[in-house]
Amino acid sequence: MTVRPFPRRLDALDAINAFVEEFVAREGLPAERAFDLQLVIEELFANQVRHARGGRDTLDVGLEHAGGALTVRLTDHDVEPFDPTALPEVDTDAPIEERRAGGLGIHLVRQLADDLHYDHRDGASILTVTWRTAR
């Protein structure tokens, strides 16, 4: 897995997007795959920056393409648990005025990816998103 630390600030998203584009090109993946990866990482990264308490000055973003899978892993060190996967499913059929605020970003991640997993161990929140590439 290729891992890079990025400043734990929203203005790091441009650098993260460049990292994703480099990875996609190096792996020979379709260019449109970069869009999905960037969208998912932006949502998860922003959630960690905004909602996770504590944290170092950097947040690690890892990318891997191996064994028929494409994996994104965000690791936020020295934080209290913050599990965005615990959010309830969004009822997109409900009238807008009956919906609770928030949760649409995680809904989108769930729709785009094959698997979204959260773990908190040794003081780190770890979000892993996987797409199967061999179908």
MDAnalysis code that builds the backbone (N, CA, C; Angstrom):
import MDAnalysis as mda
import numpy as np

u = mda.Universe.empty(405, n_residues=135, atom_resindex=np.repeat(np.arange(135), 3), trajectory=True)
u.add_TopologyAttr("name", ["N", "CA", "C"] * 135)
u.add_TopologyAttr("resid", np.arange(1, 136))
u.add_TopologyAttr("resname", ["MET", "THR", "VAL", "ARG", "PRO", "PHE", "PRO", "ARG", "ARG", "LEU", "ASP", "ALA", "LEU", "ASP", "ALA", "ILE", "ASN", "ALA", "PHE", "VAL", "GLU", "GLU", "PHE", "VAL", "ALA", "ARG", "GLU", "GLY", "LEU", "PRO", "ALA", "GLU", "ARG", "ALA", "PHE", "ASP", "LEU", "GLN", "LEU", "VAL", "ILE", "GLU", "GLU", "LEU", "PHE", "ALA", "ASN", "GLN", "VAL", "ARG", "HIS", "ALA", "ARG", "GLY", "GLY", "ARG", "ASP", "THR", "LEU", "ASP", "VAL", "GLY", "LEU", "GLU", "HIS", "ALA", "GLY", "GLY", "ALA", "LEU", "THR", "VAL", "ARG", "LEU", "THR", "ASP", "HIS", "ASP", "VAL", "GLU", "PRO", "PHE", "ASP", "PRO", "THR", "ALA", "LEU", "PRO", "GLU", "VAL", "ASP", "THR", "ASP", "ALA", "PRO", "ILE", "GLU", "GLU", "ARG", "ARG", "ALA", "GLY", "GLY", "LEU", "GLY", "ILE", "HIS", "LEU", "VAL", "ARG", "GLN", "LEU", "ALA", "ASP", "ASP", "LEU", "HIS", "TYR", "ASP", "HIS", "ARG", "ASP", "GLY", "ALA", "SER", "ILE", "LEU", "THR", "VAL", "THR", "TRP", "ARG", "THR", "ALA", "ARG"])
u.atoms.positions = np.array([
    [0.849, -1.175, 0.000],
    [0.000, 0.000, 0.000],
    [0.891, 1.233, 0.000],
    [0.558, 2.166, -0.877],
    [1.257, 3.446, -0.926],
    [0.551, 4.392, 0.039],
    [1.291, 4.882, 1.042],
    [0.704, 5.735, 2.080],
    [1.429, 7.063, 2.121],
    [0.650, 8.135, 2.198],
    [1.221, 9.474, 2.362],
    [0.469, 10.215, 3.455],
    [1.235, 10.932, 4.282],
    [0.563, 11.781, 5.280],
    [0.176, 13.117, 4.633],
    [-0.984, 13.618, 5.016],
    [-1.446, 14.916, 4.544],
    [-1.845, 15.758, 5.743],
    [-1.649, 17.071, 5.653],
    [-2.067, 17.932, 6.764],
    [-3.538, 17.693, 7.086],
    [-3.837, 17.652, 8.348],
    [-5.203, 17.398, 8.822],
    [-6.023, 18.683, 8.704],
    [-6.119, 19.155, 7.463],
    [-6.854, 20.384, 7.144],
    [-7.550, 20.185, 5.802],
    [-8.688, 20.845, 5.643],
    [-9.444, 20.701, 4.398],
    [-8.691, 21.221, 3.181],
    [-7.775, 22.159, 3.383],
    [-7.026, 22.666, 2.232],
    [-6.002, 21.660, 1.704],
    [-5.917, 20.489, 2.322],
    [-5.035, 19.422, 1.826],
    [-5.691, 18.625, 0.688],
    [-6.973, 18.880, 0.427],
    [-7.683, 18.072, -0.566],
    [-7.089, 18.179, -1.970],
    [-6.574, 19.339, -2.354],
    [-5.941, 19.456, -3.676],
    [-4.733, 18.521, -3.789],
    [-3.923, 18.472, -2.750],
    [-2.748, 17.591, -2.758],
    [-3.176, 16.123, -2.749],
    [-4.235, 15.810, -2.034],
    [-4.742, 14.435, -2.018],
    [-5.243, 14.052, -3.402],
    [-5.956, 14.957, -4.068],
    [-6.451, 14.674, -5.415],
    [-5.302, 14.411, -6.385],
    [-4.221, 15.169, -6.259],
    [-3.049, 14.951, -7.109],
    [-2.433, 13.574, -6.819],
    [-2.361, 13.190, -5.560],
    [-1.854, 11.879, -5.154],
    [-2.687, 10.771, -5.804],
    [-4.005, 10.921, -5.775],
    [-4.903, 9.933, -6.374],
    [-4.679, 9.845, -7.884],
    [-4.575, 10.984, -8.547],
    [-4.359, 10.980, -10.002],
    [-3.043, 10.309, -10.372],
    [-1.998, 10.552, -9.602],
    [-0.703, 9.889, -9.837],
    [-0.845, 8.376, -9.684],
    [-1.536, 7.962, -8.627],
    [-1.726, 6.544, -8.353],
    [-2.505, 5.864, -9.478],
    [-3.607, 6.474, -9.895],
    [-4.447, 5.905, -10.949],
    [-3.646, 5.758, -12.243],
    [-2.876, 6.777, -12.585],
    [-2.054, 6.722, -13.802],
    [-0.990, 5.624, -13.683],
    [-0.304, 5.558, -12.549],
    [0.749, 4.567, -12.347],
    [0.197, 3.147, -12.406],
    [-1.011, 2.944, -11.898],
    [-1.618, 1.613, -11.871],
    [-2.314, 1.253, -13.175],
    [-2.393, 2.215, -14.103],
    [-3.046, 1.951, -15.376],
    [-4.552, 1.784, -15.254],
    [-5.133, 2.404, -14.239],
    [-6.584, 2.332, -14.046],
    [-7.278, 3.360, -14.935],
    [-8.545, 3.134, -15.253],
    [-9.267, 4.124, -16.058],
    [-9.304, 5.478, -15.343],
    [-9.153, 6.543, -16.088],
    [-9.114, 7.888, -15.509],
    [-10.369, 8.199, -14.704],
    [-11.520, 7.642, -15.131],
    [-12.740, 7.929, -14.378],
    [-12.715, 7.353, -12.973],
    [-11.861, 6.372, -12.749],
    [-11.740, 5.786, -11.403],
    [-11.220, 6.835, -10.422],
    [-10.394, 7.742, -10.891],
    [-9.862, 8.794, -10.020],
    [-10.992, 9.619, -9.423],
    [-12.028, 9.892, -10.190],
    [-13.150, 10.691, -9.687],
    [-13.815, 10.011, -8.496],
    [-14.120, 8.708, -8.611],
    [-14.740, 7.982, -7.503],
    [-13.836, 7.982, -6.271],
    [-12.557, 7.711, -6.487],
    [-11.614, 7.697, -5.371],
    [-11.554, 9.067, -4.693],
    [-11.452, 10.111, -5.482],
    [-11.362, 11.461, -4.927],
    [-12.621, 11.830, -4.152],
    [-13.771, 11.480, -4.684],
    [-15.032, 11.788, -4.019],
    [-15.131, 11.077, -2.673],
    [-14.800, 9.805, -2.659],
    [-14.847, 9.015, -1.429],
    [-13.840, 9.547, -0.412],
    [-12.613, 9.782, -0.843],
    [-11.590, 10.275, 0.082],
    [-11.972, 11.648, 0.616],
    [-12.483, 12.521, -0.246],
    [-12.873, 13.857, 0.210],
    [-13.925, 13.770, 1.313],
    [-14.926, 12.941, 1.134],
    [-15.977, 12.804, 2.135],
    [-15.427, 12.264, 3.451],
    [-14.665, 11.191, 3.392],
    [-14.150, 10.575, 4.613],
    [-13.113, 11.459, 5.299],
    [-12.245, 12.074, 4.525],
    [-11.218, 12.962, 5.066],
    [-11.884, 14.158, 5.763],
    [-12.847, 14.769, 5.087],
    [-13.544, 15.932, 5.661],
    [-14.268, 15.546, 6.950],
    [-14.895, 14.379, 6.976],
    [-15.566, 13.927, 8.196],
    [-14.585, 13.777, 9.351],
    [-13.429, 13.187, 9.075],
    [-12.440, 13.020, 10.135],
    [-11.949, 14.378, 10.637],
    [-11.644, 15.273, 9.730],
    [-11.140, 16.591, 10.119],
    [-12.193, 17.337, 10.943],
    [-13.429, 17.282, 10.516],
    [-14.498, 18.053, 11.174],
    [-15.003, 17.421, 12.470],
    [-15.052, 16.092, 12.538],
    [-15.767, 15.451, 13.636],
    [-14.921, 14.639, 14.610],
    [-13.772, 14.144, 14.194],
    [-12.954, 13.325, 15.096],
    [-12.232, 14.237, 16.082],
    [-12.282, 13.877, 17.350],
    [-11.636, 14.680, 18.389],
    [-10.223, 14.187, 18.620],
    [-9.318, 15.142, 18.741],
    [-7.911, 14.818, 18.920],
    [-7.245, 14.807, 17.562],
    [-6.266, 13.983, 17.427],
    [-5.612, 13.827, 16.135],
    [-4.274, 14.532, 16.041],
    [-3.416, 13.913, 15.282],
    [-2.111, 14.507, 14.980],
    [-2.295, 15.606, 13.937],
    [-1.207, 16.214, 13.553],
    [-1.252, 17.260, 12.529],
    [-1.453, 16.691, 11.132],
    [-1.286, 15.378, 10.991],
    [-1.452, 14.742, 9.682],
    [-2.420, 13.574, 9.780],
    [-2.964, 13.224, 8.635],
    [-3.855, 12.076, 8.491],
    [-3.307, 11.276, 7.309],
    [-3.129, 9.981, 7.481],
    [-2.535, 9.149, 6.430],
    [-3.589, 8.689, 5.424],
    [-3.251, 8.799, 4.145],
    [-4.102, 8.286, 3.070],
    [-3.306, 7.210, 2.351],
    [-3.884, 6.019, 2.275],
    [-3.226, 4.903, 1.610],
    [-4.046, 4.411, 0.437],
    [-3.357, 4.011, -0.628],
    [-3.993, 3.479, -1.836],
    [-3.295, 2.188, -2.239],
    [-4.103, 1.204, -2.658],
    [-3.530, -0.069, -3.093],
    [-4.409, -0.676, -4.179],
    [-3.752, -1.263, -5.175],
    [-4.431, -2.004, -6.235],
    [-3.737, -3.351, -6.321],
    [-4.354, -4.364, -5.725],
    [-3.732, -5.690, -5.687],
    [-4.799, -6.746, -5.432],
    [-4.541, -7.940, -5.923],
    [-5.415, -9.073, -5.639],
    [-6.850, -8.880, -6.084],
    [-7.066, -8.185, -7.187],
    [-8.414, -7.979, -7.686],
    [-9.217, -6.957, -6.921],
    [-8.529, -6.129, -6.137],
    [-9.229, -5.109, -5.357],
    [-8.482, -3.787, -5.393],
    [-9.250, -2.739, -5.265],
    [-8.728, -1.386, -5.133],
    [-9.127, -0.927, -3.739],
    [-8.136, -0.495, -2.953],
    [-8.383, -0.161, -1.554],
    [-7.902, 1.244, -1.233],
    [-8.732, 1.961, -0.476],
    [-8.380, 3.261, 0.096],
    [-8.404, 3.081, 1.603],
    [-7.380, 3.569, 2.285],
    [-7.364, 3.497, 3.748],
    [-6.967, 4.855, 4.313],
    [-7.824, 5.392, 5.163],
    [-7.526, 6.633, 5.879],
    [-7.257, 6.280, 7.327],
    [-6.118, 6.710, 7.846],
    [-5.750, 6.428, 9.222],
    [-5.520, 7.744, 9.940],
    [-6.325, 7.971, 10.957],
    [-6.284, 9.190, 11.759],
    [-5.772, 8.783, 13.139],
    [-4.535, 9.155, 13.451],
    [-3.866, 8.728, 14.682],
    [-4.212, 9.628, 15.870],
    [-4.210, 9.009, 17.054],
    [-4.411, 9.727, 18.320],
    [-5.750, 10.450, 18.381],
    [-6.801, 9.757, 17.955],
    [-8.147, 10.334, 17.993],
    [-9.087, 9.455, 18.808],
    [-10.138, 10.097, 19.292],
    [-11.211, 9.348, 19.921],
    [-11.984, 8.649, 18.803],
    [-12.665, 7.556, 19.116],
    [-13.438, 6.875, 18.081],
    [-14.477, 7.797, 17.439],
    [-14.530, 7.777, 16.134],
    [-15.567, 8.443, 15.351],
    [-15.858, 7.535, 14.169],
    [-17.002, 6.870, 14.225],
    [-17.337, 5.844, 13.238],
    [-18.450, 6.320, 12.310],
    [-18.097, 6.850, 11.142],
    [-19.145, 7.291, 10.222],
    [-19.961, 6.143, 9.646],
    [-19.449, 4.915, 9.729],
    [-20.217, 3.778, 9.202],
    [-21.391, 3.429, 10.112],
    [-21.399, 3.958, 11.328],
    [-22.499, 3.693, 12.260],
    [-23.717, 4.567, 11.975],
    [-23.562, 5.545, 11.094],
    [-24.701, 6.390, 10.741],
    [-25.780, 5.543, 10.084],
    [-27.042, 5.826, 10.392],
    [-28.111, 5.045, 9.766],
    [-28.197, 5.305, 8.268],
    [-28.752, 4.343, 7.567],
    [-28.977, 4.510, 6.133],
    [-29.907, 5.702, 5.907],
    [-29.682, 6.409, 4.822],
    [-30.523, 7.542, 4.461],
    [-31.708, 7.031, 3.647],
    [-32.907, 7.467, 4.024],
    [-34.101, 7.111, 3.262],
    [-34.274, 8.154, 2.169],
    [-33.722, 7.860, 1.007],
    [-33.767, 8.823, -0.094],
    [-35.160, 8.933, -0.703],
    [-36.066, 8.044, -0.312],
    [-37.446, 8.123, -0.796],
    [-38.321, 9.011, 0.081],
    [-37.854, 9.304, 1.285],
    [-38.633, 10.148, 2.190],
    [-38.628, 11.593, 1.684],
    [-39.730, 12.311, 1.918],
    [-39.746, 13.735, 1.548],
    [-38.621, 14.478, 2.265],
    [-38.033, 15.444, 1.604],
    [-36.865, 16.158, 2.136],
    [-37.132, 16.742, 3.518],
    [-38.335, 17.233, 3.752],
    [-38.647, 17.852, 5.045],
    [-38.730, 16.828, 6.182],
    [-38.796, 15.544, 5.845],
    [-38.845, 14.494, 6.867],
    [-37.483, 13.859, 7.126],
    [-36.495, 14.231, 6.361],
    [-35.159, 13.642, 6.535],
    [-34.378, 14.392, 7.603],
    [-33.524, 13.665, 8.279],
    [-32.630, 14.316, 9.239],
    [-31.459, 14.918, 8.472],
    [-30.862, 15.930, 9.053],
    [-29.712, 16.576, 8.406],
    [-28.501, 15.652, 8.444],
    [-27.690, 15.724, 7.417],
    [-26.438, 14.966, 7.377],
    [-26.620, 13.541, 6.882],
    [-25.486, 12.892, 6.667],
    [-25.483, 11.492, 6.287],
    [-25.458, 11.217, 4.795],
    [-25.670, 12.247, 3.974],
    [-25.699, 11.996, 2.529],
    [-24.322, 11.656, 1.971],
    [-23.263, 12.220, 2.540],
    [-21.916, 11.903, 2.069],
    [-21.568, 10.439, 2.287],
    [-21.861, 9.932, 3.477],
    [-21.597, 8.515, 3.761],
    [-22.512, 7.644, 2.900],
    [-23.728, 8.087, 2.675],
    [-24.641, 7.366, 1.774],
    [-23.995, 7.229, 0.395],
    [-23.421, 8.313, -0.093],
    [-22.767, 8.292, -1.399],
    [-21.583, 7.330, -1.401],
    [-20.781, 7.353, -0.351],
    [-19.644, 6.432, -0.246],
    [-20.141, 4.987, -0.295],
    [-21.201, 4.704, 0.456],
    [-21.755, 3.345, 0.456],
    [-22.229, 2.928, -0.935],
    [-22.764, 3.873, -1.698],
    [-23.255, 3.569, -3.039],
    [-22.114, 3.332, -4.024],
    [-21.020, 4.069, -3.875],
    [-19.905, 3.981, -4.816],
    [-18.996, 2.780, -4.574],
    [-18.830, 2.388, -3.322],
    [-17.853, 1.351, -2.970],
    [-18.527, 0.001, -2.778],
    [-17.716, -1.045, -2.861],
    [-18.209, -2.388, -2.577],
    [-18.208, -2.673, -1.083],
    [-17.287, -2.040, -0.338],
    [-17.206, -2.281, 1.104],
    [-16.645, -1.044, 1.795],
    [-17.227, -0.725, 2.942],
    [-16.758, 0.364, 3.796],
    [-16.647, -0.192, 5.197],
    [-15.446, -0.108, 5.784],
    [-15.202, -0.700, 7.098],
    [-14.501, 0.314, 7.994],
    [-14.898, 0.330, 9.268],
    [-14.268, 1.201, 10.264],
    [-13.694, 0.345, 11.382],
    [-12.532, 0.767, 11.864],
    [-11.909, 0.112, 13.016],
    [-11.215, 1.191, 13.832],
    [-11.216, 1.023, 15.146],
    [-10.466, 1.928, 16.017],
    [-9.581, 1.055, 16.892],
    [-8.287, 1.190, 16.709],
    [-7.353, 0.403, 17.521],
    [-6.080, 1.209, 17.761],
    [-5.527, 1.015, 18.924],
    [-4.297, 1.709, 19.329],
    [-4.409, 3.220, 19.131],
    [-5.602, 3.769, 19.410],
    [-5.809, 5.207, 19.317],
    [-5.980, 5.747, 17.912],
    [-6.125, 4.868, 16.940],
    [-6.257, 5.311, 15.546],
    [-7.616, 4.900, 14.985],
    [-8.249, 5.830, 14.277],
    [-9.447, 5.519, 13.508],
    [-8.993, 5.137, 12.112],
    [-9.450, 3.979, 11.659],
    [-9.036, 3.464, 10.351],
    [-10.288, 3.197, 9.524],
    [-10.395, 3.912, 8.426],
    [-11.497, 3.718, 7.477],
    [-10.935, 3.048, 6.239],
    [-11.519, 1.917, 5.864],
    [-11.067, 1.177, 4.692],
    [-12.224, 1.043, 3.715],
    [-11.970, 1.445, 2.494],
    [-12.969, 1.371, 1.421],
    [-12.382, 0.469, 0.336],
    [-13.211, -0.461, -0.148],
    [-12.731, -1.420, -1.139],
    [-13.681, -1.518, -2.321],
    [-13.080, -1.631, -3.498],
    [-13.795, -1.930, -4.739],
    [-13.183, -3.200, -5.301],
    [-14.011, -4.113, -5.744],
    [-13.500, -5.297, -6.456],
    [-13.223, -4.869, -7.887],
    [-12.034, -5.154, -8.377],
    [-11.697, -4.767, -9.746],
    [-11.769, -5.942, -10.700],
    [-11.696, -7.169, -10.169],
    [-11.828, -8.358, -11.011],
    [-13.237, -8.881, -10.831],
    [-14.022, -8.834, -11.878],
    [-15.426, -9.271, -11.770],
    [-15.697, -10.368, -12.761],
])
